[in-house]
C-alpha cells in the first residue's frame, strides 16, 4: 500500500513539475543555449522534503517498513564502474530528454518514442545484469585459483 501511494505521489509530482516533458528536460540541460532553470526548483523542493526525512526517518533504520533488512552500502568508493555507468546514464538522459522515472509515468501517454525509450532502457538493464554476472564469475574464478 505504501508503494502504491508513493508511486502515485511521485508520478503526479513529475507531471505537475513538467519533468515528463522531454523539451523541458532538454531545456534544463542546455546550459549554453536557451537554458530553462525551472527544474532546479523541482530538484530543490525534492531535496527540501527528502533531507529532513532521511535524517529523521531513514538514516537510523536497520529494517524497512515491511520488516526486510536494509543493506546500505558503507563508504563512498568511486570506481570506473560507477563513473562509466553514470556517464552512460547521463548521456542517455540528455539525448532522450527523459529519465526512467518520468518515462514510466507517461508510458501510456507518450506514444512510440517513450515506448522505444522504455524498451531500450530494459535492454540496457538486461545487458548490465549480464555483464555484472560475467565480472562476478571472473572474480570468483580468480579467487578460487
N, C-alpha and C positions, 0 to 999 in steps of 0.2 A: 504493500500500500504506500509506504514511504517513497519507493522508487517511482511509482506512478505519479504521485503528487509532485515530486522533484522534477520529473521529466516534463510534465505539463507546464510547470512554472518556468523551467528552462526554455522550452520551446516558445512559449508566449513572450518571454523576455527577449529572445532572439528576434522574433518577428517584430515586436514593438520597436526595438532598437535599430532595426534596419540591417542587422548582421546577416540576414538571409538574402540580401541583395548583392550579387557579385559586383555590380558597378559601385556600390557604396564601399565595399571592402577594397576594391582596386583603387578607388579614390583616396582611401586612407593610406594605402601602401605607396601611392605616387607622390613621394616627398619632393621630387624635383619638378613636378608639373603642377597640376591643379589639386593640391593636397586638401583633403577633407578631414579635419581633425575631430569630427564629431564622435567617432568611435572611441577616441581617447576617453571621453566622458563615460561611455558604456563600460570600458575596462576599469576606470577609476571607481565607478559605482559598484562594480562587482567586487573589487578589492576592498572597498569600504565595508561591504557586508561580510566578505569571506574572512578577512584578517581577524576581527574580534571573535568570530565564530570558531575559527581554527584554534586560537589560543585558549579560549574558554571551554570549548566543547570537544574538540578533536584531539589536540596535541597530547593530552594526558590519558587518553583512552588506550586500553590494551585489547579491547574487543569491539567489533562493530555493533550496530543496533540489533542485528539479527543474531548476535552471540558468536559469530565467527571471529577467529583470532586475526588481528591486524599484523601484517608482516611488513612494516615500514622499513625501507632501506636506510641503513645508517651511513652517514658520511655524505660527501658531495664530490665524488670522483668524476672528473671529466676525462673521458677516453675517446678514442677515434670513433667507436661505435655510436656514442652519444652525439658527437659533433656532426658526423656524416648523416645520421638519421634526422637530426634537427634541420640540417641544411636541405635535405631532400624534402622534408615536410614543408619547410618554408617556401621553397621554390614551387612546389605543387600548389600551395595555398595562394601564392602570388599569381601564378598563371591562371588558376581556375577562379580566383576571387571568392572562394568559399572554403570553409574548413569542415571537418567531419560533423561536428555538432549541428550547425545550421543546415548542412546538406540533408541530414536525416529529418530535420524539422520540416523541410519543404519538399520532401521526396515526392509526394503526390501532386504537388502544385507546380513543380519546377520543370516538368516535361523531360524530354530526352537528354538535354545537356546535364541535368542533375543526376538522372539515372545513369548516364555514362560515367559521371564522376564517382558515383557510389560503387559501380561495378569495378572501376579502376582502383578505387580505394580497397575494396575487398580482395582483389587480385594482389595488390601490393602487400596487404596484411598476410595473405597466404604465402607469398614469396618470403616475407620477413620471418614467418614461422618456420618455413623450410630451411632457410639459411641459418636460423638460430639452432635448429636441430643438428644441422651439419657441423656447425662450430662446436656445439657441446659434445657431439660424438667424437670429434677430432681431439678435443681436450681430454676426454675420458681415455682414448686410445693412448695418448702421450703419457698420461699419468700411470696407466697400468703397465707400460713398458719399462 
